[in-house]
Amino acid sequence: MTLFPKSAFARTVGLLALVLLLNQVVSYLMVSNYVVKPSVEQITQLVAKQIKTMFIRESSLAERQNDQSLAIAFYDATGIRVFDNEKALEEGLQLTTYYGYLSEIMSQELDGEAQVRIAQGEQFFVWVKPPQAPDYWIRVPLNSLSSGQFSPLVVYLLVIGLLSVFGGILFANWLNRPLKALEESARLVGRGEFPPQLPEKGASEIVAVTRAFNQMSRGIHELENDRNLLMAGVSHDLRTPLTRIRLAAEMMPESEDYLAQGIAEDIDDMNDIIDQFIDYVRLDQQENASKESLNELLEQTVANVPDSWQKKFHLALGDCPRLSLRPLSIKRVLINLLENAERYGKQNVWLASGYNKKQRRVWFSVTDDGPGIPEEQQQQLFQPFTQGDKARGGVGSGLGLAIIKRIVDRHDGRINMQNMANAGLRVTVELPLR
């Protein structure tokens, strides 16, 4: 597991967030060092000068022992008050917060060790213990500061950060929207469908990729049409001479009936092979998907099997939700699987279905009691013109399982084989619940 995102959208948002974070840190340091810090130092120096002035005035009045009216006027004008330790505690000293940085600046200004504490409440007070009077506390009011509000710097950085992240998400979404459309169209082309041409818009690189994809899609579509036309022409050209051969065989003398019967059987096999070729090419491309009940399709297919089949069919159908599928194509899958089970099984065929809630997949399986297929050959059988001769004595063109695989792939499903413990083969098809 890695924390590094995989999608281009997440990587773009992550990159923007990282750059924004670095920008916010640098901005905070710059504003703190060149705006906030000088302001705090200036306020501290101003408070220190007021304290010095107060001591100068007190000293002058003490020496002359004049009327205290000047000191009273000074206190009333500045709001500065002096308390001893006991009185300071009564006035709220215990609720203040000590600031070491401000204490250092104040100690330098007053030429001695001083303490600075801040009181935040309805009013903003600076408490100073000066070195000139270590047994007293001087309280200096700063009414212009409000403790009930956030720092403008923090609010500024928060707003800028949120707006930047929101803008980055919109930009990344706009940048990756064509890629989402390209991904969906590529998935449709992979299933044998051909969506409309994608609009060529967005960044120059996206436009180039979209243009190349549209050209590729058109080329594949034209190639598919040419292949269908070629197969239709070949099948038509082959069926005509096969019909003449059948007529000629029927006109043969009775003494050569065995030969005529062999020719007729060969013609039937060739017609079946041609039909499989056509089925492999077309795969019901014109059929639209619809919401269907898989269990109903299974029951209908089993009920309509040919009367000539000898195997006994057993149904074990679970609860399955309706899902989007092409009913004729899925019936073709079922018929091919049941035909293989009828051909290679011994006596019984089991047909089951179910629903995997965790993976949101509906599944069905066909199990026979035949000889099975070696595991090393199972995946190869889904390739065209591949037969399981060594495993179960296969006959035909080798397109049956290939047709099944293409139909399941068009439904974004999965198909796998599994040899049973006792005997037989189980083929399971899983279809996504979209």
C-alpha positions as CSV (number, residue, x, y, z in Angstrom):
1,M,0.0,0.0,0.0
2,T,1.4,3.4,-1.0
3,L,0.3,6.9,0.0
4,F,1.2,8.3,-3.5
5,P,-2.0,8.7,-5.5
6,K,-2.3,6.7,-8.8
7,S,-4.9,8.8,-10.7
8,A,-3.9,11.9,-12.6
9,F,-6.7,13.8,-10.9
10,A,-5.5,12.9,-7.4
11,R,-1.9,13.6,-8.3
12,T,-2.8,17.1,-9.7
13,V,-4.8,18.0,-6.6
14,G,-2.0,16.7,-4.4
15,L,0.6,18.7,-6.3
16,L,-1.5,21.8,-6.0
17,A,-2.0,21.2,-2.3
18,L,1.7,20.7,-1.7
19,V,2.6,23.9,-3.6
20,L,-0.1,25.8,-1.7
21,L,1.2,24.4,1.6
22,L,4.7,25.5,0.9
23,N,3.4,28.9,-0.2
24,Q,1.4,29.3,3.0
25,V,4.3,28.4,5.2
26,V,6.6,30.9,3.4
27,S,3.9,33.5,3.5
28,Y,3.4,32.9,7.2
29,L,7.1,33.2,8.0
30,M,7.5,36.3,5.8
31,V,4.5,38.1,7.4
32,S,5.5,36.9,10.9
33,N,9.1,38.1,10.6
34,Y,8.6,41.3,8.6
35,V,5.1,42.5,9.8
36,V,4.0,40.9,13.0
37,K,7.3,40.8,14.8
38,P,8.3,44.4,14.1
39,S,4.8,45.5,15.3
40,V,5.1,43.5,18.5
41,E,8.6,44.9,19.2
42,Q,7.4,48.4,18.6
43,I,4.5,48.0,21.0
44,T,6.8,46.5,23.6
45,Q,9.2,49.4,23.2
46,L,6.4,51.8,23.6
47,V,5.2,50.2,26.8
48,A,8.8,50.2,28.1
49,K,9.1,53.9,27.4
50,Q,5.9,54.6,29.2
51,I,7.2,52.7,32.2
52,K,10.4,54.7,32.1
53,T,8.5,57.9,31.9
54,M,6.4,56.8,34.9
55,F,9.5,56.2,37.0
56,I,11.0,59.5,36.0
57,R,7.9,61.3,37.0
58,E,7.6,59.4,40.3
59,S,11.3,60.2,41.1
60,S,10.9,63.8,40.3
61,L,7.7,64.2,42.5
62,A,9.4,62.3,45.3
63,E,12.4,64.5,45.3
64,R,10.3,67.7,45.4
65,Q,7.5,66.2,47.4
66,N,5.0,68.3,45.6
67,D,1.3,67.7,45.2
68,Q,0.4,64.3,43.7
69,S,-2.0,65.9,41.2
70,L,0.5,65.5,38.3
71,A,0.8,61.7,39.1
72,I,-2.9,61.3,39.3
73,A,-3.4,63.1,36.0
74,F,-0.8,60.9,34.4
75,Y,-2.5,57.7,35.6
76,D,-5.9,59.0,34.4
77,A,-4.5,59.9,31.0
78,T,-2.6,56.6,30.3
79,G,-4.7,54.1,32.3
80,I,-1.4,52.7,33.7
81,R,-1.8,51.2,37.3
82,V,0.8,50.0,39.8
83,F,0.0,47.1,42.1
84,D,1.9,45.1,44.7
85,N,2.0,41.3,44.4
86,E,-1.1,40.8,46.6
87,K,-3.2,43.4,44.9
88,A,-2.0,42.2,41.5
89,L,-3.4,38.7,42.2
90,E,-6.7,40.2,43.2
91,E,-6.8,42.2,39.9
92,G,-6.4,39.0,37.8
93,L,-2.6,38.4,37.5
94,Q,-3.1,34.6,38.0
95,L,-5.2,34.6,34.7
96,T,-2.4,36.0,32.6
97,T,0.0,34.2,30.2
98,Y,3.8,34.5,30.4
99,Y,5.6,35.5,27.2
100,G,9.3,34.8,27.2
101,Y,10.1,36.7,23.9
102,L,8.4,39.9,25.1
103,S,10.1,39.5,28.5
104,E,13.5,39.5,26.8
105,I,12.7,42.6,24.8
106,M,11.4,44.4,27.9
107,S,14.5,43.4,29.9
108,Q,16.7,44.9,27.3
109,E,14.7,48.2,27.2
110,L,14.6,48.5,31.0
111,D,18.2,47.5,31.6
112,G,17.3,44.6,33.9
113,E,15.4,41.4,34.3
114,A,11.7,42.0,33.6
115,Q,8.6,39.8,33.2
116,V,5.8,40.4,30.7
117,R,2.4,38.7,31.0
118,I,-0.6,39.1,28.8
119,A,-4.2,39.2,30.0
120,Q,-6.9,38.5,27.5
121,G,-10.5,39.2,28.4
122,E,-12.9,42.1,27.9
123,Q,-9.8,44.3,27.9
124,F,-6.3,43.5,26.7
125,F,-3.6,44.2,29.4
126,V,0.1,44.0,29.5
127,W,1.5,43.2,32.9
128,V,5.1,44.1,33.5
129,K,7.3,43.5,36.6
130,P,10.1,46.1,36.1
131,P,13.6,45.7,37.5
132,Q,13.3,49.1,39.1
133,A,10.5,47.8,41.4
134,P,10.7,44.0,41.6
135,D,7.9,43.9,44.3
136,Y,5.4,45.6,42.1
137,W,3.4,45.0,38.9
138,I,2.6,47.6,36.3
139,R,-0.5,47.1,34.3
140,V,-0.7,48.8,30.9
141,P,-4.0,48.7,28.9
142,L,-4.0,48.2,25.2
143,N,-7.6,48.8,24.2
144,S,-7.0,48.7,20.5
145,L,-6.4,45.0,20.5
146,S,-9.4,42.5,20.7
147,S,-8.9,39.0,21.9
148,G,-12.3,37.8,20.7
149,Q,-11.3,37.7,17.1
150,F,-9.0,35.5,15.1
151,S,-5.7,36.9,14.0
152,P,-6.2,38.6,10.6
153,L,-3.1,36.7,9.4
154,V,-4.7,33.4,10.2
155,V,-8.0,34.3,8.6
156,Y,-6.2,35.5,5.5
157,L,-4.2,32.4,5.1
158,L,-7.2,30.2,5.8
159,V,-9.4,31.9,3.2
160,I,-6.6,32.0,0.6
161,G,-5.9,28.3,1.2
162,L,-9.5,27.2,0.9
163,L,-10.0,29.2,-2.3
164,S,-6.8,27.9,-3.8
165,V,-7.7,24.3,-3.0
166,F,-11.2,24.7,-4.4
167,G,-9.8,26.3,-7.6
168,G,-7.2,23.5,-7.9
169,I,-9.9,20.9,-7.7
170,L,-12.0,22.6,-10.4
171,F,-8.9,22.9,-12.6
172,A,-7.9,19.3,-12.1
173,N,-11.5,18.2,-12.8
174,W,-11.6,20.3,-16.0
175,L,-8.2,18.8,-17.1
176,N,-9.2,15.2,-16.4
177,R,-12.8,15.3,-17.8
178,P,-11.6,14.4,-21.4
179,L,-9.6,11.6,-20.0
180,K,-12.7,10.1,-18.3
181,A,-14.6,10.3,-21.6
182,L,-11.6,8.7,-23.4
183,E,-11.5,5.9,-20.8
184,E,-15.2,5.1,-21.2
185,S,-14.9,5.2,-25.0
186,A,-11.9,2.9,-25.0
187,R,-13.8,0.4,-22.8
188,L,-16.7,0.4,-25.3
189,V,-14.4,-0.2,-28.2
190,G,-12.7,-3.0,-26.3
191,R,-16.2,-4.6,-26.0
192,G,-16.8,-4.4,-29.7
193,E,-19.0,-1.3,-29.6
194,F,-18.2,2.0,-31.4
195,P,-19.3,5.2,-29.6
196,P,-19.6,8.5,-31.4
197,Q,-16.4,10.5,-32.1
198,L,-15.1,12.3,-29.0
199,P,-14.9,16.1,-29.1
200,E,-11.3,17.3,-29.5
201,K,-11.0,19.9,-26.8
202,G,-8.9,20.6,-23.7
203,A,-5.1,20.8,-23.4
204,S,-3.0,20.3,-26.5
205,E,-1.8,17.0,-25.3
206,I,-5.3,15.8,-24.6
207,V,-6.5,17.0,-28.0
208,A,-3.7,15.0,-29.6
209,V,-4.5,11.8,-27.7
210,T,-8.2,12.3,-28.5
211,R,-7.6,12.8,-32.2
212,A,-5.4,9.7,-32.3
213,F,-8.1,7.7,-30.5
214,N,-10.8,8.8,-32.9
215,Q,-8.6,7.8,-35.8
216,M,-8.0,4.4,-34.2
217,S,-11.7,3.9,-33.5
218,R,-12.7,4.7,-37.1
219,G,-10.0,2.4,-38.4
220,I,-11.2,-0.5,-36.1
221,H,-14.8,0.2,-37.1
222,E,-14.0,0.1,-40.8
223,L,-11.9,-3.1,-40.3
224,E,-14.9,-4.7,-38.5
225,N,-17.2,-3.7,-41.3
226,D,-14.8,-5.1,-43.9
227,R,-14.5,-8.4,-41.9
228,N,-18.3,-8.7,-41.7
229,L,-18.7,-8.0,-45.4
230,L,-15.9,-10.5,-46.2
231,M,-17.5,-13.2,-44.0
232,A,-21.0,-12.6,-45.5
233,G,-19.5,-12.9,-49.0
234,V,-17.5,-16.1,-48.2
235,S,-20.5,-17.7,-46.5
236,H,-22.8,-16.9,-49.4
237,D,-20.2,-18.1,-52.0
238,L,-19.7,-21.4,-50.0
239,R,-23.4,-22.2,-49.5
240,T,-24.1,-22.1,-53.2
241,P,-21.7,-24.9,-54.2
242,L,-22.6,-26.8,-51.1
243,T,-26.3,-26.7,-52.2
244,R,-25.3,-28.0,-55.6
245,I,-23.2,-30.8,-54.0
246,R,-26.2,-31.8,-51.8
247,L,-28.5,-31.9,-54.9
248,A,-25.9,-34.0,-56.8
249,A,-25.6,-36.4,-53.8
250,E,-29.3,-36.9,-53.6
251,M,-29.3,-37.8,-57.4
252,M,-26.8,-40.5,-56.9
253,P,-28.0,-44.2,-57.5
254,E,-29.3,-46.2,-54.6
255,S,-26.2,-48.4,-54.7
256,E,-24.1,-45.5,-53.5
257,D,-26.5,-44.3,-50.7
258,Y,-23.7,-44.8,-48.1
259,L,-21.6,-42.3,-50.1
260,A,-24.4,-39.8,-50.5
261,Q,-25.2,-40.0,-46.8
262,G,-21.5,-39.3,-45.9
263,I,-21.5,-36.3,-48.3
264,A,-24.7,-34.9,-46.8
265,E,-23.3,-35.2,-43.3
266,D,-20.1,-33.4,-44.4
267,I,-22.2,-30.6,-45.9
268,D,-24.2,-30.3,-42.6
269,D,-20.9,-30.0,-40.7
270,M,-19.6,-27.3,-43.1
271,N,-22.8,-25.3,-42.7
272,D,-22.5,-25.5,-39.0
273,I,-18.9,-24.3,-39.2
274,I,-20.0,-21.4,-41.4
275,D,-22.8,-20.5,-38.9
276,Q,-20.2,-20.4,-36.1
277,F,-18.0,-18.2,-38.2
278,I,-20.9,-15.7,-38.7
279,D,-21.8,-15.9,-35.0
280,Y,-18.2,-15.2,-33.9
281,V,-18.1,-12.1,-36.2
282,R,-21.6,-10.6,-35.4
283,L,-22.2,-11.5,-31.7
284,D,-25.6,-9.7,-31.8
285,Q,-24.0,-6.3,-32.2
286,Q,-27.4,-4.7,-32.8
287,E,-29.0,-6.0,-29.6
288,N,-29.5,-3.4,-26.8
289,A,-29.0,-4.2,-23.1
290,S,-32.0,-4.3,-20.9
291,K,-32.9,-5.1,-17.2
292,E,-33.5,-8.9,-17.1
293,S,-33.8,-11.6,-14.5
294,L,-30.9,-14.1,-14.9
295,N,-32.9,-16.9,-13.2
296,E,-35.7,-16.5,-15.7
297,L,-33.2,-16.8,-18.6
298,L,-31.7,-19.9,-17.0
299,E,-35.1,-21.5,-16.5
300,Q,-36.3,-20.7,-20.1
301,T,-33.1,-22.0,-21.6
302,V,-33.2,-25.3,-19.7
303,A,-36.9,-25.7,-20.6
304,N,-36.2,-25.3,-24.3
305,V,-33.3,-27.7,-24.7
306,P,-33.7,-30.2,-27.6
307,D,-35.6,-33.4,-26.9
308,S,-32.7,-35.4,-28.2
309,W,-30.5,-34.5,-25.3
310,Q,-30.2,-37.4,-22.8
311,K,-28.7,-35.7,-19.7
312,K,-30.7,-34.9,-16.6
313,F,-30.6,-31.2,-15.6
314,H,-30.6,-30.0,-12.0
315,L,-31.3,-26.4,-11.1
316,A,-30.1,-24.7,-7.9
317,L,-30.9,-21.0,-8.4
318,G,-30.2,-18.4,-5.7
319,D,-31.7,-15.0,-5.2
320,C,-30.3,-12.7,-7.9
321,P,-31.3,-9.0,-8.6
322,R,-32.2,-7.9,-12.0
323,L,-29.2,-6.7,-14.0
324,S,-28.4,-5.0,-17.3
325,L,-27.6,-7.6,-20.0
326,R,-28.2,-8.6,-23.6
327,P,-30.7,-11.5,-23.2
328,L,-30.1,-13.2,-26.6
329,S,-26.3,-13.1,-26.1
330,I,-26.5,-14.6,-22.6
331,K,-28.9,-17.3,-23.9
332,R,-26.3,-18.2,-26.5
333,V,-23.7,-18.5,-23.7
334,L,-26.0,-20.8,-21.8
335,I,-26.8,-22.9,-24.8
336,N,-23.2,-23.4,-25.7
337,L,-22.3,-24.3,-22.2
338,L,-25.2,-26.7,-21.9
339,E,-24.3,-28.2,-25.2
340,N,-20.8,-28.9,-24.1
341,A,-22.1,-30.4,-20.8
342,E,-24.5,-32.6,-22.8
343,R,-21.7,-33.7,-25.2
344,Y,-19.0,-34.4,-22.7
345,G,-20.9,-35.3,-19.5
346,K,-22.1,-38.7,-18.4
347,Q,-25.5,-38.5,-16.8
348,N,-26.1,-35.2,-15.0
349,V,-25.7,-31.5,-15.5
350,W,-26.0,-29.0,-12.6
351,L,-27.0,-25.4,-13.3
352,A,-26.6,-22.9,-10.3
353,S,-26.8,-19.1,-9.8
354,G,-26.2,-16.6,-7.0
355,Y,-25.3,-13.1,-6.1
356,N,-22.0,-11.8,-4.5
357,K,-23.0,-8.7,-2.5
358,K,-19.5,-7.8,-1.6
359,Q,-18.3,-7.7,-5.2
360,R,-21.7,-6.7,-6.6
361,R,-21.6,-9.5,-9.1
362,V,-24.3,-12.0,-10.3
363,W,-23.0,-15.4,-11.3
364,F,-24.2,-18.7,-12.8
365,S,-22.4,-22.0,-13.3
366,V,-22.8,-25.1,-15.5
367,T,-21.3,-28.3,-14.1
368,D,-21.1,-31.7,-15.8
369,D,-19.8,-35.1,-14.6
370,G,-17.4,-35.7,-17.6
371,P,-13.7,-36.1,-17.7
372,G,-12.8,-32.5,-17.1
373,I,-10.0,-30.4,-18.8
374,P,-6.4,-30.2,-17.6
375,E,-5.7,-26.8,-16.0
376,E,-2.9,-26.0,-18.4
377,Q,-5.3,-26.2,-21.3
378,Q,-8.3,-24.3,-19.8
379,Q,-7.3,-20.8,-20.8
380,Q,-6.1,-21.8,-24.2
381,L,-9.6,-23.1,-25.1
382,F,-11.0,-19.6,-25.0
383,Q,-8.8,-18.8,-28.1
384,P,-10.4,-19.1,-31.5
385,F,-10.0,-22.4,-33.4
386,T,-8.7,-24.1,-30.2
387,Q,-10.2,-27.5,-29.3
388,G,-9.8,-29.7,-26.2
389,D,-9.0,-32.8,-28.2
390,K,-6.6,-34.2,-25.6
391,A,-9.0,-33.6,-22.8
392,R,-12.5,-34.4,-24.0
393,G,-12.3,-35.4,-27.6
394,G,-13.7,-32.1,-28.9
395,V,-15.3,-31.8,-32.3
396,G,-16.2,-28.7,-34.4
397,S,-14.4,-25.6,-35.4
398,G,-13.2,-24.6,-31.9
399,L,-15.1,-21.3,-31.8
400,G,-17.8,-22.2,-29.2
401,L,-15.8,-21.1,-26.1
402,A,-14.3,-18.2,-28.0
403,I,-17.8,-16.9,-28.7
404,I,-18.7,-17.3,-25.1
405,K,-15.6,-15.4,-24.0
406,R,-16.4,-12.5,-26.4
407,I,-20.0,-12.2,-25.1
408,V,-18.9,-12.3,-21.5
409,D,-16.2,-9.7,-22.2
410,R,-18.8,-7.4,-23.8
411,H,-20.7,-7.5,-20.6
412,D,-17.6,-6.6,-18.6
413,G,-17.8,-10.1,-17.0
414,R,-15.5,-12.9,-16.2
415,I,-15.5,-16.6,-17.0
416,N,-13.4,-19.4,-15.5
417,M,-13.2,-23.2,-15.5
418,Q,-12.6,-25.5,-12.5
419,N,-12.2,-29.2,-12.4
420,M,-14.3,-30.8,-9.7
421,A,-12.9,-33.0,-7.0
422,N,-14.6,-36.2,-8.0
423,A,-15.1,-35.7,-11.7
424,G,-16.5,-33.2,-14.1
425,L,-15.9,-29.6,-15.1
426,R,-17.6,-26.4,-13.8
427,V,-17.7,-23.3,-15.9
428,T,-18.6,-20.1,-13.9
429,V,-19.7,-16.8,-15.5
430,E,-19.7,-13.6,-13.4
431,L,-21.6,-10.5,-14.5
432,P,-21.2,-7.0,-12.8
433,L,-24.3,-5.4,-11.3
434,R,-24.3,-2.0,-12.9
